[in-house]
Amino acid sequence: MSLEQSVSQHYTHGGLEAALLEALKRGGKDIDALTYADLALVDEFHIGGRPATRALGEQIDLPAGATVLDVGCGIGGPARFFAAERGWRVEGIDLTAEYVAVAEALSRRVGMADKASFRQASATNLPFPDASFDSAYMLHVGMNIADKKAVFTEVRRVLRPGGIFGIYDAMRQGDGAFAYPVPWSSEPATNHIDTPDAYRSALAAAGFTVIKERDRRDFALQSMQQRVAQAGPPIGLPVVMGATAAQKLANMRSMIEAGVFAPREIIARAATP
């Protein structure tokens, strides 16, 4: 089995849409009158959820109508948020066919099928012509990708010169032991977390210049503490992550606290001729 097949298998649920709708019902939502904001309970499962998405978007200065690529879109939460709040025209790609199907279904349900679109594809072989997008972003995707230079090279290819690429990933901080499972991986074979230095080197090799960086460790710990105070994570996390959700989140938190890794933003600009 290839790495991409293993990653897709890790995320595949089998009945995700129905399970998420049931979770929304339990959360008191009317599933026949949902808004994109209601879906934040289930469709943002990177560290920090919706606030993290908003914070990354604030680092990307684009007008309404800008064309933006979501690399590793999951079930479409950030894409719908940016389409609704910023007026961007977002196209998302993801390896996992079920995620793409659910992203499309949820977008139709909240009346946003014409504002954010999704397709199954590999980040190392993007199905778009050169210079198709004004900007791109990825949230908690790089940890599943061994060859980050290949991804960044593809993103650079589909960006217009000067386009902004926003990254929000968990990145290695120390050499401490890694505990499995975590949300993105249940075994070393699918865990390709790397250091900020490695990201910078891969970005430079792909034709990007890093213009901003921000360590988000304190934000992550504060977000996790708030979840504890609210008696648990957003209702969708156990659904998306499966029976081992609690262990995945506990392992992640303990390693962030110990300095093994932390989420980090990197904002880069595509080279101009």
C-alpha positions in Angstrom: 0.0 0.0 0.0 1.4 3.4 -0.9 1.8 6.3 1.6 -1.1 8.2 0.0 -3.4 5.1 0.2 -2.4 4.6 3.9 -3.2 8.2 4.7 -6.6 8.0 2.9 -7.4 4.8 4.8 -6.5 6.5 8.1 -9.1 9.2 7.5 -11.9 7.2 5.9 -14.9 6.7 8.1 -17.5 4.9 6.0 -20.6 6.7 7.2 -19.2 10.2 8.0 -22.0 12.4 6.6 -24.8 10.7 8.5 -22.7 10.5 11.7 -21.9 14.2 11.5 -25.5 15.1 11.0 -26.5 13.0 14.0 -23.8 14.8 16.0 -25.2 18.2 15.0 -28.7 17.1 16.1 -27.3 16.1 19.5 -25.7 19.6 19.6 -29.1 21.2 19.2 -28.9 22.1 15.5 -31.8 21.9 13.0 -30.2 19.9 10.3 -32.8 21.1 7.8 -31.8 24.7 8.4 -28.1 24.6 8.9 -25.7 27.5 8.2 -22.0 27.3 7.5 -21.4 28.7 11.0 -23.3 25.8 12.6 -20.9 23.4 10.9 -18.0 24.7 12.9 -19.0 22.2 15.5 -18.0 19.4 13.2 -16.0 20.6 10.2 -12.9 22.2 11.7 -10.7 19.6 13.3 -7.2 21.1 13.2 -5.7 22.5 16.5 -7.7 25.5 17.5 -10.6 24.9 15.1 -12.4 28.0 13.7 -10.3 30.6 15.6 -7.2 29.0 14.1 -8.7 29.2 10.6 -9.6 32.9 11.1 -6.1 33.7 12.5 -4.4 32.2 9.4 -6.8 34.0 7.1 -5.9 37.3 8.7 -2.3 36.8 7.5 -3.5 36.5 3.9 -4.5 39.9 2.5 -6.8 39.2 -0.5 -9.9 40.9 -1.8 -13.3 39.4 -2.3 -13.4 37.4 -5.5 -9.8 36.1 -5.2 -9.2 32.6 -6.3 -7.8 30.4 -3.5 -6.7 26.8 -3.3 -7.3 24.7 -0.1 -4.6 22.0 -0.1 -6.0 19.0 2.0 -9.5 20.5 2.4 -10.9 17.8 4.6 -14.7 18.2 4.8 -14.5 21.8 3.7 -14.8 23.8 6.9 -12.1 26.4 6.2 -13.1 26.7 2.5 -16.7 27.5 3.4 -15.6 29.9 6.1 -13.3 31.9 3.8 -15.9 31.9 1.0 -18.6 33.2 3.4 -16.5 35.6 5.4 -13.9 36.8 2.9 -15.7 36.3 -0.4 -12.9 34.2 -1.8 -13.6 31.6 -4.5 -12.2 28.5 -3.0 -11.3 25.2 -4.6 -10.3 22.3 -2.3 -8.5 19.1 -2.9 -8.1 16.1 -0.6 -6.8 12.5 -0.9 -9.8 11.0 0.9 -12.8 10.5 -1.4 -15.2 10.3 1.5 -14.0 13.7 2.8 -14.6 15.3 -0.7 -18.1 13.8 -0.9 -19.0 15.1 2.5 -17.5 18.5 1.8 -19.7 18.7 -1.3 -22.8 17.5 0.6 -22.4 19.9 3.5 -21.8 22.8 1.1 -25.1 22.0 -0.7 -26.9 21.7 2.6 -25.9 25.2 3.7 -26.4 26.7 0.2 -22.8 27.2 -0.6 -22.3 24.7 -3.5 -21.5 27.6 -5.8 -19.0 29.3 -3.5 -16.6 26.4 -2.6 -15.9 23.4 -4.7 -14.0 20.2 -4.0 -12.3 17.3 -5.8 -10.2 14.3 -4.9 -6.6 14.8 -5.8 -3.0 14.5 -4.6 -1.2 17.6 -3.3 1.8 16.4 -5.2 -0.1 16.3 -8.5 -2.6 19.2 -8.5 -5.2 19.0 -11.3 -5.0 22.7 -12.2 -3.2 24.7 -14.9 -0.2 26.9 -14.1 -0.9 30.2 -12.4 -4.6 29.3 -11.6 -4.8 30.8 -8.2 -4.1 34.1 -6.3 -3.3 32.3 -3.1 -3.3 28.9 -1.4 -3.3 27.5 2.1 -3.1 24.3 4.1 -4.1 23.5 7.6 -2.6 20.4 9.3 -1.7 18.6 6.1 2.1 18.5 5.8 2.4 16.0 8.7 1.1 13.3 6.3 3.4 14.3 3.4 6.9 13.0 3.2 8.1 15.0 0.2 7.1 18.5 1.2 9.2 20.0 -1.6 7.1 18.2 -4.2 3.9 19.7 -2.7 5.3 23.2 -2.4 6.6 23.0 -6.0 3.1 22.0 -7.2 1.5 24.8 -5.1 4.1 27.3 -6.6 3.2 26.1 -10.1 -0.5 26.8 -9.7 0.0 30.2 -8.0 0.3 33.4 -9.9 3.7 35.2 -9.4 3.6 36.9 -6.0 0.8 34.7 -4.7 0.6 34.0 -1.0 0.8 30.5 0.5 -0.3 30.2 4.1 0.6 27.1 6.2 -0.7 26.1 9.6 0.9 22.7 10.5 2.1 20.9 13.6 5.9 21.1 13.5 8.7 19.4 15.4 10.2 21.4 18.2 12.3 18.8 20.1 13.6 15.3 20.0 11.2 13.8 22.5 9.6 10.4 21.9 6.5 10.4 19.7 3.3 8.8 21.2 0.7 7.2 18.9 -2.0 7.6 18.0 -2.4 11.3 17.1 -5.2 12.8 15.0 -3.2 12.6 11.8 -1.5 9.3 12.3 -1.7 6.0 14.1 1.7 4.7 13.2 5.2 6.1 12.1 4.6 5.2 8.5 2.1 7.9 8.0 3.6 10.5 10.3 5.9 12.9 8.5 6.0 15.8 11.0 9.0 18.0 10.4 10.8 21.0 11.7 10.2 24.7 10.7 13.7 24.6 9.2 12.7 21.8 6.9 9.6 23.7 5.9 11.7 26.8 5.1 14.2 24.9 3.1 11.5 23.1 1.1 9.7 26.4 0.5 12.9 28.1 -0.7 13.7 25.2 -3.0 10.2 25.4 -4.5 10.4 29.1 -5.3 8.9 30.8 -2.2 10.2 33.4 0.2 9.0 33.2 3.8 7.6 36.6 4.8 6.1 35.8 8.2 6.1 33.1 10.9 4.3 32.6 14.2 4.6 30.0 16.9 1.1 28.9 18.0 2.0 26.7 20.9 0.5 29.0 23.6 -2.6 29.5 21.4 -2.9 25.7 21.1 -2.6 25.1 24.9 -5.1 27.8 25.6 -7.5 26.4 23.1 -7.2 22.9 24.6 -7.8 24.3 28.1 -10.9 26.0 26.9 -12.2 22.7 25.6 -11.7 21.1 28.9 -13.6 23.9 30.6 -16.4 23.4 28.1 -16.6 19.7 29.1 -14.9 18.3 26.0 -13.9 18.9 22.4 -16.3 20.0 19.6 -19.0 17.4 19.0 -17.6 16.4 15.6 -14.1 15.4 16.7 -15.0 12.0 18.2 -17.0 11.3 15.0 -14.2 12.3 12.6 -11.4 10.7 14.7 -13.2 7.5 15.7 -13.0 5.4 18.8 -9.5 6.4 19.6 -10.3 10.2 19.6 -9.7 10.7 23.3 -6.3 9.0 23.2 -5.3 10.9 20.1 -6.2 14.3 21.7 -4.5 13.3 25.0 -1.3 12.3 23.2 -1.3 15.5 21.2 -1.8 17.7 24.2 0.9 16.0 26.2 3.5 16.3 23.4 2.7 20.0 22.9 3.1 20.6 26.6 6.4 18.7 26.6 7.7 20.7 23.7 7.9 17.7 21.2 5.9 19.7 18.6 3.7 22.7 18.3 1.4 24.3 15.6 3.1 27.0 13.6 2.1 29.4 10.9 4.4 30.1 8.0 3.4 32.7 5.3 5.3 32.6 2.1 5.2 34.5 -1.2 5.7 32.9 -4.6 8.6 34.3 -6.6 8.0 36.8 -9.3 9.8 36.8 -12.7 
